[in-house]
Amino acid sequence: MWLINSSIGRKVVMSVTGIALVLFLTFHACMNVVALISEDGYNWICEMLGANWYAVAATGGLAALVLLHFVFAFWLTFQNWKARGNNKYAVTDKPAKVEWASQNMLALGVIVCLGLCLHLYTFWWHMMAAELMEGEYAQQATDGVYWIRQTFGCPVYSALYLVWLCALWFHLTHGIWSAMQTLGVSGKVWFNRWRCIGNIYATIVVLMFAAVVVVFAIQGCGSCCGSSCGI
């Protein structure tokens, strides 16, 4: 199959799954910002999603996208290392402004995945999973604001989330324009434009996530860190 057997096909899979994940991040960021505007509104969204069949199906689809993106990222990286052989550490011509992110996309991706694991534990496990399994947190499964307060009331979790978001920003700033280039919608004129659009878009999305972390972290400064970190 062309999408698997050729390097261009694998890059297309990376690009399409990456764009789909960016769209999900956009939705998730907008959803999170609601918590800063209306706690009742945010909890209503959590209740509408929760363990309903469509939310569970979407979560399964999202997990498949993440898995595909991660597997193909490793595949392409090792393919590039193998192709370069003894010259794997040679410097190649790349735009200076994206060189660091471009050369460290796999490392950034690993950090993003580790942050995702933390996110799954602090939120998904206590919300959708608890509701599905009727576990000890089932009664608070749709109380999203409660779990935000519990998580970001702990300075350790807040710091880890901000590190995660920083890695996510670098990953997105390179990934967005790179995906457009792979899909053939980035010519000479649009190359720099997509880089600019990618930087702005990634900054807005990441700042939306970070705003929730910072605001609730500040609100939780007076609470006991030990009790908050014991989620």
Buried (B, 14 or more C-beta within 10 A) or exposed (E): EEEEEEEEBBBBBBBBBBBBBBEBBBEBBEBBBBBBEEBEEBBBBBEEBBBEEEBBEBBEEBEEBBEBBBBBBEBBBEEEEEEEEEEEEEEEEEEEEBBEBBBBBBEBBBBBBBBBEBBBBBBBBBBBBBBEEEEEBBEBBBBBBBBBBBBBBBBEBBEBBBEBBBBBBBBBBBBBBBBBBBEEEBEEEBBEEBBEBBBEBBEEBBBBBBBBBBBBBEEBEEEEBEEBBEB
